[in-house]
Amino acid sequence: MGTQRKQALLRLEPEVLAAGKDAAAARGLDFNKYVERLIAEDTTGARAAGMSAAQRLIDTHGDFLADLEDDLDAQHAPVPRNRGAAA
């Protein structure tokens, strides 16, 4: 026996709707499933738990992560052109 679903009507600003659809697609979800997941995460505490875990990670390893980001940025920085070289 399947779960009975209820229908809801949302009124969103066009740019909010577009951003939501893009976010859903990036996660491989249809828009309805994306909205359902956001509501479930928000109302069950899963979202807060994830944010808390992310903050602990930053608090514990923030300096390492910042150094790693700087190293990666330096590795992928554009190579400066030598303007004094003969053409």
N, C-alpha and C positions, 0 to 999 in steps of 0.2 A: 504494500500500500504506500503510495507516494505522499509526500508532504503537500498539503494544500497551500497554494500560493495566493496572496492577495495583491491586487494591483494598486499602485499609488501614482499620482500625477505630480511631477516636479516642474516648477517654473524656475528656470535658470537664465542668467545673463548669457548671451551667445558666446562670449569668450570663456566663461566658466564651463559651459557645456563642451566647447571645443577642447579645452584643457583636460577635462574629465575623460573625454573619448580618447584623446591622445595617451593619457596616463593608463587607461584600461588596455589600449592596444599594445603599449610598451610592456605590459605585464601578461599579455596573451589572454586577456579576459574580454568578454563583451561588457558593454557599459552597465547593464543591469547587475551583472555579477560583481563588477567593481564597486558599485554603490552599495550593494548588499554586504560585501566584505568590509568596506569602510565603516558601515554602521555596526556590524558585528564586532570589529576590532575596538571601536570606540566604546561600545556598551558593555563589553565583557572584561575590559581592563587589559586586553592583549596589547593594545597600542601603547598604553602607559607603561606596561612592563618592558616592551621593546625599547621605548625611549629611555627608560631608566637604565637598561642594560647598555645602550649606546653611550649614555653619559658616563657610566662607570668605565667603559672602555677608553673614552677620551680622557677622563681624569687620571686613569692609570697609565696610559700609553700615549698621551697627547704629544709629548716632546718627540718621541720616536716617530709618530705619524707625521708630524710637521717636518722633521728632518728627511723622512722618506719622500714626502711630497716635494721638498726643495730639490733633492737629488734627482727625482724623476723629471721635474721641470727643467733642470740644468741639462739632462741627457737629451731632452727633446727641444731644446731652444734652437732657434734658427741660427745657422752659421753666418757670422758677419762676412760681408763681401769686402775684399781688399780693393778699396777705391783707387789706390795708387798704382795698381798693376797695369801693365801695358795691355791695350786692347787687341 
